[in-house]
Amino acid sequence: MSAPIIVEEHPLDILIRADRMPHIWCPGCGIGIAMRCYAQAILESGIAVDRHIVVSGIGCSGRVAGYMNVDSYHTTHGRAIPFAMGIKLARPELMVTIFSGDGDLVAIGGNHLIHAARRNIDINVICINNFNFGMTGGQFGPTTPKGALATTAPYGNPELPFNLPYLLAASGANYVSRWTTLHARQLKEAMLESFSKRGFSFVEVLAPCPVGFGKSNNIDDGLEEMVLYRNRCVLVDDGDVREDELVIDLREDQPIMIGKFIDRDRLPYQPVKCSAD
Amino acid sequence: MGGVVAENTILTGKHFMNGDEACAEGAIAAGCRFFAGYPITPSTEIAEHLARRMPMVNGVFLQMEDELGSIAAILGASAAGMRAMTATSGPGLSLMMENIGLGIMLEIPCVVVDVQRGAPSTGLPTMPGQSDVMQARWGTHGDYECVAYAPWSPQEMFDLTVLSFNIADRYRIPVFLLADEVVGHMVERVVIPSSEQIETWERKRPRVPPGEHFAPFLVEDDDLVPPMVHAGEGYRIHYTGLTHDEQGYPDMSAERHHHLVTRLVNKVRINQEKMIITESYDLEDAQIVVIAYGCTARSARRAVREARKLGIAAGLLRLVSLWPFPADQILEYASNQQTFIVAEMNLGQMSREVERCIKRPVSGVVHAGGAMIPPGKILAAIQEAAR
């Protein structure tokens, strides 16, 4: 093993609050990778860092707002999207991104998610999907596969999960993609693309949660889940996939469709203005 | 608050309008340029009026999917520098409670209008109530101090909406306008002053430029109000609903929590003289003191007048602000063993508070809601007390 290289500076230093480290995430967690991609995307966006705003809800992914060195708002459980809408409509020149998890955005905040997509308001959502409620210790949520074990599903999850890209496409988002934390470069590119896209953008990020979802479902650590991504992920080129092909169940040896599913230019939401005559 | 002020921004002049519309015009006159709400009787006219008016003044009218979204959206808009308001009724206020706590914790100013109706639950949607008084005071979890005004006329729906924005901005707190269906739907003369006559208190803003060290929750003044940074100004601030230190960073310690929550509570307590408003009618020599607020104070005013005609020394203390509780103002009239009557359209929410304050029983003229308490009922209580 080669000796580590100690450097004085890192290009992302200006974007991470070093005084907030160490972070709270567990070994093998994928959120840090996605946050790093977000930081890199901000750096490459060509948009002044001071114009980037991040809003989070509650949960492990919600802690991203506290670690990013941009104006950041760590709000209440499920309400990151409407809070972010308020900022965006008050200051349309700001680049407003919601960084949160599937429990926050899709369970308790699900109504705001679909309505913001329906309005096609010009904000970006980065949704970490780790198939469970991680922070509270591995309960099932709206993305947990049917039958998977969770602390509140000791006999297997009796519910069917949401299929997020399909939900967002049906709701009206202009941009919908799915990547994993294995696909760091593509993920960063997708975030960059979502910044430049007018209207509602949704980037789903599949991320290991070895302590929450993994331990109950025979995925021993983060690396094992990354290997599983590498073996199973299938890139969708043309965006044309059937709903059932988007289903994910990490316990089954079946393809995981990733890529860009929706890229369209429906008119984004604009508040009504009376002409000044 | 930015933006070009159009000619028709403030409708200076004499109008004949209902209280909900007057509230909406008060918001416009106060410089509110962001409204988010969800339709609910009997507050809907506020949303309808602002849907028409906001586009005329370069403002944003946003109809949200629910009240949870409405309150979150106005907090976001206010965090970005706009004066922002929502309007609802009891059921919607219940849904907003969690994020009202967020507003208190993040110290984000906003105005929450509650046009009260018969409650609990769906209750009497089209009929008046005054039973959200304690919900406003204690509804969100945790310790906090509340500021709430109770207008008794369409004119006050205008005036107190303007004041609510000023108090909210000055002290960085959510402020409640606890109206009721009667004043919301009553049509009366409303005089809207000229823009120069409408006072606007600015938010306290950082004294150092972006880039220099700045702690967004560090108190620099005796009033315990830290300067407020808006989104996108370059200070790279962090706001969290978690217990936080002066930098805004989470600090999970009992000491920090006690320090923060105590400051947030004291911020209102030490400044309460600037928030409390009461009005006295015939109280100088009164042996019977009637306390009332909102639409019920109209009946009480009449009852006191009638009592005087009958030779009974009765007076009215009208609570224009319900919270902070005007203890000193009440005690001023409690020094001589006067009899206290509290009239209110709930089953004794303020009566109990007054009893706690004067340390002796009061006589309550109460009703669960649905119709105004008639003057005769209050007069009967006055006569009973005079016997």
Interface residues (C-beta under 8 A of the other chain):
Chain A: R17 D19 R20 D50 R51 I53 V55 A65 G66 N69 V70 D71 S72 Y73 H74 T75 T76 G78 R79 I81 P82 F83 A84 M85 G86 I87 K88 L89 A90 R91 E93 L94 N111 H112 H115 P271 V272 K273 C274 A276
Chain B: V4 A6 F34 A36 M54 P55 M56 N58 G59 V60 F61 L62 M64 E65 D66 L68 G69 S70 A72 A73 I74 L75 G76 A77 S78 A79 A80 G81 M82 A84 E98 N99 L102 L106 P210 H230 A231 G232 E233 G234 Y235 R236 I237 H238 Y239 T240 G241 L242 Y249 P250
